Amino acid sequence: MKHDTYKFQDLSEVCYHLRKYKDCTEPWQADFCNMYGELVASFDSDEETMERLQDEDETYAMVTELMDIAMMMGKHW
């Protein structure tokens, strides 16, 4: 399983890194941390994620939805 960790400052960076996995056939997990190294969100190669990565608008919507949840839970970036 491929497991990567990224630090990000805005949502476009998260979308950029996730697009790298669009055609990945092996299982993967991508963790996104704020500038302090705190885990904010994690994505993996489940069926829904892979489907949403095929369209740029869907990718952005998926990232926005997860980040909204992370903010409500008190995660800051």
N, C-alpha and C positions, 0 to 999 in steps of 0.2 A: 504494500500500500504506500502510495506517495503521500507524504505529509509535509506541508509547507506552512510557514508562519510569516506574516507580513505586518509591517507597521504602516499605518495610514493616517492621513490628515483630512481627507474628504471622501465622499462617496464615489466620485469618479475613479479614484485610485482602486477602490475595492472592485468596481466593475471591470477596470482594466486587467487586474490580476485574475479575476474569475474567467475572463474570456480566454485565457490561456488553456483552460480545462475543457473548452467547448467540444473538442474532438478527442479528448483523452479516453482511452478504452480501459485503462487499468483503474482500480479503485483509488480514490484520492480524498484528502481532507485539506482544507485551507482555513487556517486560523488567522483572524485579523485583530491586531492589538493596537491600542492607542499609542501616543508618543511616549507614554510612561511604561509601556510594556504590559499593560493590563488587557486581558482577553475581552474583546467586545462582542465578537461574532465568529461563528464557525460554519463553514459550508462543507458538504461532502457530495460524493457522486451518486446520491440517490436519484431515482427515476425523475421525480418532479424537478429537481435542480438541473439535471442534464437537459430536460425538455425546455426549461426557461432560459437556459444559456444559449439556445439556438437563435433567439431574437434579442437584439440589443435593448429594446424597450422593456421586454419582459425581465431581462437581467437587471436593469435599473429598478424596476418595480419590486423585484424580489429583494434586492439589497435595501431599498428604502423601507420595505415592510419589516425586515429583520432589525434594521437599525432603530426604527421607531419603537419596537418592542424592547430593544436593549436600553434605549434612553428611559423608557418608562420604568425599567427595573433598576435604574440608577447608574448605568454605565455611561461614562463620559469620554469623549474623544476630543 
